[in-house]
Amino acid sequence: MNKSKNLLKGIIGLVIMFSVAKMVVVSLVATNGIEINQLEKQTNSIKQENKSLSEEISRLSSIRRVVDEAMKLGFTNNSPVVSLSQAAPLALR
C-alpha cells in the first residue's frame, strides 16, 4: 500500500512539474510572439520612412531643382565660350 501511495504521489508530482513547465514554455512563446510582432511593426515603419527619404532625395537632387537653387544663390549661366585664335609664337617668326 505504501508503495502505491508513493507511486501515486510521484506521478502527481510529475504531472504538476510538467504542467508548470508547460505554462512556462507557453508564456515564453507568447512573449516572443509579442516581441516578434513589435519588431515587424518597427521594421515596416522603418521601411516606409526609408522609402519617403529616398523619394525626398530624388526630389531634392533633380537637375531642375539644383538649377533653381543655384539661380537663387546668384549663380548664372555661362555665356558662350569665346576662343581667340592663337598667333604663332614669336620665336617661330
RANORGI-V31347 format. One record per backbone hydrogen bond with DSSP energy under -1.0 kcal/mol. CO is the residue of the C=O (numbers start at 0). NH is the residue of the N-H. Records with the same first field share a line. If there is no record, write none. Layout:
# RANORGI-V31347
CO: NH, NH
This chain:
# RANORGI-V31347
0: 4
1: 5
2: 6
3: 7
4: 8
5: 9
6: 10
7: 11
8: 12
9: 13
10: 14
11: 15
12: 16
13: 17
14: 18
15: 19
16: 20
17: 21
18: 22
19: 23
20: 24
21: 25
22: 26
23: 27
24: 28
25: 29
26: 30
27: 31
28: 32
29: 33
30: 34
31: 35
32: 36
33: 37
34: 38
35: 39
36: 40
37: 41
38: 42
39: 43
40: 44
41: 45
42: 46
43: 47
44: 48
45: 49
46: 50
47: 51
48: 52
49: 53
50: 54
51: 55
52: 56
53: 57
54: 58
55: 59
56: 60
58: 61
61: 65
62: 66
63: 67
64: 68
65: 69
66: 70
67: 71
68: 72
69: 74
70: 73
88: 91
89: 92
